């Protein structure tokens, strides 16, 4: 297939969305598909307000239209609801080209954290953006069900994977962490308001708290929590060594749709502590034995008291965590992606959703 992938999230951004997309592109090329990218670096960009490391394309419609017209894709995958995403959506609708979208981020919840407004006010925008897509790719069955209730029934499962050559329990600890008194509680991800990091850093738990990542709240949180160790962004083997240095992985976010770092931590043999919300529920499960409750070992703990979840997770089975994490395969995830796009080229366009049929 000739596949155009249009995304507002791309390198040099460091996050789970970019890692998922770049790994998938590699898998598509390896399978013989012809892939064209439309990404922010092809345009003049400005910093996203309040998030300077994220650059948004300025007026990308003409450039997006030209690239897609020249490439003549069989199908377009629109990964994000930003300027490039809207430009690609308009081109597909005007030309009758099938396209899929992805629900990577709980944008209504993210926007609510940033603005103080009710998340429900942002859902009509999400429905408008995704409604014409032949399929909306989601990471979990729970998110499929939620989107169907929100008036987006055409979702298709696209899971995630880990690089087993990198993320495994066999790494030596990072020198910066090897001498710390345990238990070491680790967070990996963006250092930003929507990640709810103060809930982790203020939890009453023994040992040391470590943060790996960068973001707009880094300096503020360093000043507010001087006892915590902030290592900045890490990748590859260094990131895997950070996981392997930890006794428990803490995930305080309530807004992620999946949490790629969760399965990376598990694959390194690190039990997970988190809130009982989508993402952790779909991976760790309500009882710590996976979403279906059938994993033979308890690999984490979910609780509305994050400190209690951390203390429970410290008693979980590292080997069982590694087995669960290793079960996530990028090959299988890429097969799901290809299946969704192949079906999109054969499926009739989604009908317009009557306003009265969808709750505001």
N, C-alpha and C positions, 0 to 999 in steps of 0.2 A: 504493500500500500504506500501511497504518497501521503504522508502525515505531516501536517503543520501543527506545531505546538506553540501556543501563544501564552506568555506568562509575564506578569509584572514582578514575579519573584525569581531571581536568577543570581548567579555569581556576580559580584563578590559577596552577596548576602550569605550568611551562615545560619541556616535553620533547617528544620525537618522537611519543609516543602521543597526547598532547593535540592536537598540531598535526594529526596524521593524522585523528583523530576529528572535530575541529571543521571541518576542510576537507571531510570526507566529509558531515557534516551539511548544510553549505552546498550541496553538490552534490545531495544528496537533495531538499532543499527546492526547488532550482531545477528539478528534474525533476518536481515536482508531488506528491511523497510527503508524507504527514502524519507528522511526527516528534515524538515525546515523549521528553524527557530525564529520566533519574533519575541525579542527580549529588550529590556530597557536600554542596554548599552548601544542599541542601534539608533537611539533618539537623544535629543537634548533632554536632560533630566533635572529635577529639582528634589531637594530633600523632603521627605514626608514630614509634615508638621509633628513635632514631638518625637521624631524617630529618625535622626539625621543619617543613620547608616543605610536606611532604605531610600533608594532613589526612584522616583516615579517619572515615567515618560511624559513629556509635555506635548500635547496635541499630536498623538501618534496615529491619528486616523489615516492620513494620506500615506505615510510610510508603511503602515500595516496593510492597507489596501494594495499598494504597489507590490509588496513582497508576496502576498497571497495570490494576486493576479498573475504574477510571473511564475509562481511555483505550480499553480493549478492543482491543489491538493484533492485527494479523494475524500478526505475527512479532516476536520480541524478539531484539535483538542484545546479548549480554553481553560487554563488552570486557575485563573484568578479573576476577581471581580473589580480589577483596577482599570486604569485608562486603556491599556493594551487589550485587556479582556473585553471591554465594551466596544472598542474599535473592531476587534475581530468578530464579535457577535453581530455587529451591524453589517459587516461585509458578507458574512455567511447568510444572513437573512435576506439581503438584497440579491444575492446570487443563487439562492436555493441550495447552497452547499451544506451537507450534513455536518453537524458539530456536536461534540460532547463538552460537558463542563465537569468541574470537580468541586467538591465541598471540602476543601482542605482545612479551613479555619472557621470557627464559629463567629463569623463577623458580627452578628447582632450582639453577642455577649462581649466581644472585644470592644465594639463601639460603645456599649453601655459603660464599660469600665473607664473608657477614655473621656466620655462626655457627661456621665452622670444621668443620662436619659434611660428610660425603660427599654430593654432589648426588643420588646415587641414592636417598637416604632420602626425598627430597621428590617423586620421580616418582609414587608411588602417589596422592598428593593431587591431582596434576595429572590423572592418568587418571580419578580419581573425578569431578573437576569437569567435565571436557570430554566424558566418554564419552556422556552422554545427548543431546548437542547434535546437531542435524541436520547441521551442518557446523562445522568448526573452521577459521576463516580464518587463513591464514598468508601471509607475504610472499614466500616463495621456494620453488621446487621442492625444494631440498635439505631445507628444513624439513618439507615434505610427506612426503618419504621417511623422515625421522627419526621423525616422529610415527607413521607407519604401523608402523615397527619397534617403537615403544613401545606399540602396542595402540590407536592412534587413527587408523583408516584413512580417516575421513570428512572429510579436510581439503579446503579449496577455496582456490585462489590468489587473494590480494588484494594486489596490488602497491602501490607508493607513487608519488607524483609530486612535482613542484616547480612553484612559481609562476614562470613564465617572465618575467613582467613585473618580478619582483624579482631573481631569481637568474640573472644573466648576467654576462659579463666586462666590461661597459661602465662599471663604477662607478670613481670615483676612490678612492684609498686613504683609510683613516681617518687623520685628522691625527695621532692618537696613535702610529700605526705607520709613517707615511710617512718619518720620519727614522731609523728603526732600520736598523742595518747588516744586510744580508741574508746568507744566505737566511733568510727568515722562515718558521718552522714553526708552524702554527696547529692548535690543538685547539678544537673547539666541542662543548659538551655539559655534562651534569651533572658537578660536581666531587665525586665520591663514590668509595668504595672499589671498587665493582664496575666502574668505568671504567678502572682500572689506570693512572692518570695518572703515577705515579712512573716507570713504564717509559719513558714519553715524556720526562719532564722530566730524567731522568738519562741519556738517550741521549747518546753522545759524537758530537755533530754540530756543524758550524760554524754561526754566525749566532745568531739570537734565537728563543726559544720564547715563544709567546703562547697564553694560555688565555682563552677566552670562555665564561662560564657561572658558575653559582653552585651551592652545595651544601654539605653538612656538613663536607667536608674542605678547604674553601677556606682558612681561616686557617692550618691546619696546613701545607698545601702552600706557602703564601706564605712562611712562616717557614723551611721546609725548602729551598726553591728560590728564594732572593732574586733571582737573575739573571733569572728568568722574568717576563714581564709578564702580570698578571691584570687583565682588563678588566671582569669581571662579566658579567651576562647582557645580550645584545643581541638585537634582533629587527628584522624588516623590512629597510629600506634600510641601516640601520647594520650589521646582520649581513652583508648582501651586501657592503658595503664592507670589512668585516673579511676576508671570504673573498678579495676581490679584492686585498687588501694582501699576501696570503701567496704564497710560492713553492711550498709543499707543505702538504698537509693531513695531519696525523698522527692516526691512530685506534687507540689502544692497547687498546681494549676487546676482551675475549674472550667476552663474555656477551650481546651484542646479537643480535637475530634479523635485523635488516636494517641500520639505521643511516641514518636520513633525512638526517643531516648529510653523509654520503658523497656522495649525489647532488646536494645543494645545492652542496657544494664543487666537484664536477666541473662542474656547470652554470656556475659562475663561472670556469671555466678553471683550476682548481687540481688538479694531480695528487695522488693519494692514496697514503699509505704506511700499511700495517697488517700485522697478523698474518694468516697463511693460515688463517682460521677462518670459520665461517658468517657471512654478512653481507658482509664484504669479498670472500670467494670468489664469492658470488652476484652481485656488482656489478662489481668490478674484474677478477675472474677470476684463476686461478693464474698466468697469464703477463702480466697487466696489460692484456689485450685483451678484457675482458668474460667472462662466465661461459661462453660458447660458443667463445671464442677467435677470433671473427670480426671484431671491431672493427678498422678499418684502422690505428689508431694505438695506441701503448702509453700508457695513461692513469694508470698507477700501478704500485706494486711491493708484493708481499707477501713477507714473510720472517720467520722465527722470531727473527732479529736485527733489532729495530725500527730501530736506528740505520742498519743497512745498507739496509733498506727505504726510509728517508728519503733516503739518499744516492742510491739508484737512482731514486726518484721525481723527484728534482730534475732528472733528465735526460729526463723524459717530456715529452710533447707537450701543452701547455696547450690548443691549439685542439681537438685530439682529445678532451681531457677535457670541454670545453664541449659538443661535439657529443653525446657519450655522456650527459652529465647532462641535456641538453635533451630527450632521447628519453623521459624519464619523465614521464608525463602523469597528472594527477589525474582528468581525464575518463575515461581508460581504467580507472584504479583504481576509480573510483566505479561504472563499468559492471560490473566484476567483483564489487563488493560487492552491487549490486542483483541480479545473476544468482544469487549464492549465497543471498540471502534469499528470492528468488522460488522457487528450487528447494526451499528448506527448507519452504515452505508446502505443497509437493506431495509431499514425501518422507516415507516411513514413519519413525517414531521408531527410533533406533538400539537394537538389542537390548543387554541387559546383557552385559558382558564377563565370562565365567567367570574366577574368580581364578587358576585354574591355567593359563589360556591366556596370561596376561600376566606377563612377568618382574617380580619384585618390585624 
